[in-house]
């Protein structure tokens, strides 16, 4: 069983986004509660709007995961890492680059910019060997369910995909709850 989930926001949001707060609440209510640490990236902490480049974001994730793992008294390979959109992508890149983790929770993973399917963001998928959960909307302009299925096949670790009604955002109490329950069900299966 993982010791905790480090959860990161999308590029336009903070760690206080309702989707992340709902995931934390649902995991706290689970039969076996899982601690969640919601964190912001350096650009957000500095009050900037432009997201950090991957090297900065990945370095921040390494430091944050190591600090929280120390606090919990476990190695980082006992932590799940994840987030929504940009945050999940940065976590997947950190793991692909060697950050030990128990698994990845990727919410609305941005396979490509909307309308630009040729600009894929999957070059690191072949280096992800941990259990990975993808939760996406069936009308997500950042990647359709069929596109996601095609590209996650490159991940050598076990992959679970959950497709819910909706687009890229996770707004709305019912949608946020459905996403959080999908995460809780997957965590319970580990």
N, C-alpha and C positions, 0 to 999 in steps of 0.2 A: 504494500500500500504506500502511495506517495505520502510525503510528510507535509506538503503544501503546494499551492499554486501561485506562482508569480504572474500577475496579470497586467497587461499593458494596453493603452488606448490606441485608437486610430489617430491618424495625423491631425484631424481637425477637432479632437476632443481631449479631455483630461482624464485622469484616473477616477474622477468623480462621475463619469458618464453613466447614465442609468443602466445600460446593458452590463457594464462591469460590476456595478453595485448589486444588481440582481443576481448575477452569477455568484458573487460572494455570499449573499444572503441565502440562496438556495443551498450552497455547499455547507453553510453553517447549520442549516436545518436538516441535513442528511442524516441517515441512521448512524453513519460513521462520519462525523463532521470533518471537513478538511479546511485547515487555515488558508486564507487567501491574503496575499499582499498585493494591493493595487499600487502601481508606480507610474510616475511620469518620466518622460525622456528629458535630457538636458535642455533642449530648446524650449520646452514648455516651462520648465523650472526657471529659466532665464527670462520668461515673458515674451519669447519670440514666437512667430507664427509659422515660420518655415521649418519643416521637419529636419532633423539631423540626418547627415549622410550616414550610410550603413556603418562605416568603421567607428564613428562616434557612438551610434546607438548600440552596436554590438558590445563595445567596450563598457558602456554603462550597464548593459544587461549582465555582463560577466561580473562586474563589481557588485551590483545589487544582489545578484543570485548568491554570490559567495558570502556577502554580509548576512543575508537572511538565513542561509544554510548554517552559518556559524551560530546565529542567534537561536536557531532551532536545534542545534547540536547534531546536525547530519551533514553528509557531503551533498554537493549540488545534484548528484545523480539520484537523489531522493525527491527532488523538486520537479513539478510540472511547470513548464514555461508556456506562456501563451498570451494572446491578446486579439484585439479586433483589427482587421485590415492591416495597416502599416505596422502596428505593434506586433501582431502575429507573424508578419513577414520577417521583422527584425529578430524575433525569437527563433524562427526556423533557421535563419541565417546563422545565428549564434551557435545553435546546436550543430548545424552542418559544418561550422568552422571548428568544432571540437569542444564546445561547452557541454560537460556531462549533464544529462537531465533524465528524469523518469519518463518524460513524454512531452508532447506538444498539444496545445489546445488552440486551434486556429479558427477564429470566428470571422466570417466574411473575408477569407483570404483574397487579396487582390492579384489574381493571375496576370492581369494586364490592365492598362488604363482603359476606361470606357471607349469603345469604338476603335481600339487599336490592338486587336488580337495578335498582331505580329510582334508586339513588344512584350513578350512573355517575361515573367519574373519567377522562373522555375529552374534556373541553371544549377541551383544548389540542391535540388530535390534528391538527386542520386546519393548524396552524402548524409541523408537523414535515416538513421537506423533505429530510432526510438518509436514506440507507439504514438500515432498521430491521429488526432480528431480534427476533421474539417466540418464546420457547421456553416451552411451557406443558404442564401435565398434562391428560390427557383427562377427569379427574374433579376439576378444580380448582373449589372452591366460590366462588372469587373471580371466576370467569368461565369459562363453557363454551367449547369450541372454536367452536361456532356463534355465541355472543355475541361472541367475539373477532373472528371473520371479519366480522361485521356492522360492528363499530366501527372496525377498522383500515382499512376502506375509505375513511375520512375523511382518512387520511394521504396527502398528495400525493407524498411521496417513495416510493422503492421499498421494499416490505415483503416480508419472508420470514417465514412462520410454520412452526414445527416443533411438532408435538404428540407427546408421549411418554406412555407409560402412567404413571398415577399422579395424585396430588393436587397440592396447592399446595407442600408441602414438597419438598425435594430430597434427602431423606435416603436413605442406602443407596448403597454403593459403585457398584453397577451403574447406578443412576439418575444419580448425580453424574457418572459417566464419560460416560453418554449425553448429558447436557446439555452437558458440556465439549466433546465431539466435535462436537455440532451447532454450537457456537460456532466451533470451529476450522474446520469445513467452510465456514461462512459467511464467516469472515474470509478464508480462502484464495480465495473467489470474488470478493472485492472488487477 
